[in-house]
């Protein structure tokens, strides 16, 4: 009996395999391949893609800067600060009264709501230097009267001072 126990133990270890076969799972022995990486996931963006992204970012920044300049100008107009508003114009040009539909002449302005559409490039540059920005303005006067103005402002990028400046306007009062 003493010999029998060690013999059984020896047979148990000899017959036992610690390795697992694919057939043990009931499969046909073919393993599923690892998920292959596609070129889009494996490779970083190409130099051309990076340049295109950088150009698009510069274009969006230009639009944002131009719209910001226009909003600052209109805020100065709404506050009645004509001297500060005049500094936004290029070529030392100020708008004539009929170009802004006497918007700058409003003295009893309580509020000015500014809405603009996407700037429209007026040149063929990759990053535009001439833009037209359509606007919809709603002025509220101290007596509660509301006025609506629609039109556009034209801006150009001053390369020397690296800023946007107004060069033209056509805003008309809209009847309600």
Secondary structure, 3 states (H helix, E strand, C coil): CHHHHHHHHHHHHHHCCCCCCHHHHCCCCCCCCCCCCCHHHHCCCCHHHHHHHHHHHHHHHHHHHHHHHHHHHHHHHHHCCHHHHHCCEHHHCCCCCCCCCCHHHCCCEEEEEEEECCCEECCCCCCCCEEEEEEEEEEEECCCCEEEEEEEEEEEEECCCCEEEEEEEEEEEECC
